[in-house]
């Protein structure tokens, strides 16, 4: 079950499979609703108008804006498809909060990253809640799921990516480091514990976000957003030279 106007619209734009679209009765006309109806019709996906309470029940009370889609299981991408000569890939080492994962996928797409990699165990997967928080980004940005994140990083290195981890105790800071050049694999650690020892040892380098406050660390989704936008800023600067 995928809920929310933007996630459902991006699902249809990406031509992902859906069994049917549900719209709450009494919704005011809008451009987004019109496009959802049009794209569903083009894809021969039935659209059914139902009482809002039915969508409330099916989505367990999540904020759905009167729109939901009954879809197939989320299709993960292959790891190899994320690599390329100018790749920027986000690797997540045990991020377990679906809201953090959804936010990171959304930011990665906004920053021009080519994909996100999550481990199968001790990590959030791409669920309906994650897709809703990602606001459509999970429908257009490839996400790969791997059984062993360490081996995935080794494969990324073999493909030419430079692996950089985000760690509060790193010597180099995000603003002055020379490490953030494409092709790049950026690694974020788990909420609370950060990068695991095994993953930290596989990084080619570590960078930190300079902080002046008394709080010791940032939320992983916020830290990831800051780091990814710095990568995007540098890439834009190099492209204009």
N, C-alpha and C positions, 0 to 999 in steps of 0.2 A: 504494500500500500504506500503510495507516494502522495503527499499532501502539499498544498500550497500552489498558488497561481504560477509563480515563476518556475518552480521545479517541474511542474507538469508541462508548461509551455516548452521549456528546454528539452524535456524528454521527447516531445513531439518534434521539435526542430532537429534533434539528433537522430530521429527516426528509430528510436528505441522501441521495442515491442511493448504493447499494452493491450490488456484484455478489454477494458472499457474505461471511459471517463465518467466521473460522477460530478454533477453540478447541483448545488443547493437551490431549492426553489426560491424564487423571489429576488435573485441577485440583480442588481442594477446593471444595465449594459455597460461594457467598457471595451476598449481596444484589445486588451489582453484576453478577455473572455471570447471576443469575436475571433481572434487568431487561434485560440484553443479549439473552438468549434470548427473553424475552417480546416486546420491541419488534421484534426481527428477525422473529418469527413474525407479528406484526400487520402488518408492512410486506411480508410475503411474501418476505423475504430468506433464502436458505438458510443454515443453520448447519452447519458440518462440523467434526467432531472429528478432529484429525490429530496425528501425533507432534510433540512439541515441536521436534525437529530440523528439521522441515519449515518451521515458522514462523521458526526461527533463520535458515534459508537464505533465505527470502523477504524477511526484514527486514534482511538483511546484518548479523546479530548485534546489532541494537539491542535495548535493554531493552523487551520487549513484554508481560511479565506473563502470557504464555500466551494473548494475545488479539490478533487482527489482522483487518482488514477490507480487502477488495479493492474499491476505490472508483473512481468516475470522476475525471476531472481536477478539481482544485479550481476552484470557480466564484467569481471575483472580483465584488465589488459595483460598481455605478456610483458615480462620484465624487459626483454630485449627490444620491444617496440618503443621504449622510452628513451633509448640511447641514440645519440647522433653527434655530429661534429660541433654543434653549437648548443648542446643540451643543457638544461638546468632542471634537475630532478630533486624532489624533496623526499628524504628517507625519514621515517618516524620509528623511533626505537621505543615501542611500548606505550604509545599514547592511548589511554583507555577511555577517556571521556568522549562520548559521541559528539557533544557540542564542540569540543576542541578540534576533533577530526574534521567535522563539517566546516568549521571556520577556517582551518588550515587549507582545505581543498579549495574553498572559495577564494582565499587570498592567493594561493598558488596560481589559480587560473587568471586572476586579475593581474598578476605580476609576469605573466608570460612563461611560467614554468611548463615543462613538457609533460609532467606527470608526478604522481605521488606513489610511494612504495610503503606498504604496511606489512608487518609479519602476521602470520596466521594465529599464533598463540600469544596470550597476554597482551592483546591489543584490540582496539575497537575495529570492527569491519564496517563496510558501507551498508548501513541499515537504512530503513525509511527515515528515521530521525536524523541521521547524518545527511541524507540527501535533502531533507527539508532545510536544515541549517545551512547547507552549502548553497541554497537558493538557485539551483540549476547548474552549478559548476560541476557537480558530480556526473551530470549527464554529458558534459562535453570534454572534461579533462580526464585522461586515462588514469586509472588507479590500478596498480599491480599488487597482488597479495602473494607473499613468498613464505615458504616454510622456515627459511633460515636467513635472517637479515644480514648476518656476517658474510655468508656466501654471496648474497646479492650485491653487497658492497665490493667484494672481490671481482665479481663479474663487471661491475661498473668501472672499476679501475682498468680491467683488461680492455674495456671499450674506450678508454681514454679519458674518463671523467676524473677530476681532482676531487677528493672527498674531504669535506670540511665540516667539522662538528661545532655546534654552538654550546659553549660551556662557560659558566660564570667565572671560573678560576683561570681561564686561558690568559697567556701573556699578551697576545695580540688583540687589539680591539677591532670591532667591526668597521669603523670609519677609516682606519689607516692601513689595515691589512691588505697585502697583495695576493691573498689566497682566493678571493672571490671572483675568479675569471672563468668564463665558459671554456670547455664543457665542465660542468660543476655538479657535484652531488652534495646537497646540504643535509646534514643529519641533526635532528632534534631529539632530545631524550624524553623520558616519561615525566609525567606530572610528579613533582615532589622529589624524585630520585635522580633525574637527569640521565645522562648517557651511561649505559652499562659499561663495565670494564672491557668486555670483549669488543664492543662496538667502538669505544674510545680508542683502543689500540689499533683499529683498522683505519682510523682517520689519518689523512695526510697532514692535517693541521687543525688547530682549534682556535676559535675566535670568541670574544665576549662582547656583550653590549655594555658600554660604559654607563654607569649609573651614579647619581649623586645623592639619592635619597637614603633613608635608613632601612628600608625594606630590602631584604637580601636577594630577591629574585622576582622575575616577571612570570605571569601566566604563560604557558607554552604557546598558546595561540597568538598572544600579543608579541612574544619574543620572535616567533616565527614570522609574523607579519613584518616586523621591523627589519629583520634580516633579509627577507625576500624582496622587500621594496628597495633595500640598498643594492641588492644584486640587479634588480630591474633598472635602478638609476644608473649604475655603472655601465650596464649594457647599452642603454640609450645614449650615454655620453660617448662610448666608443663607436657606436654606429654613426654618430654625426661628425666624427673626425675625418 
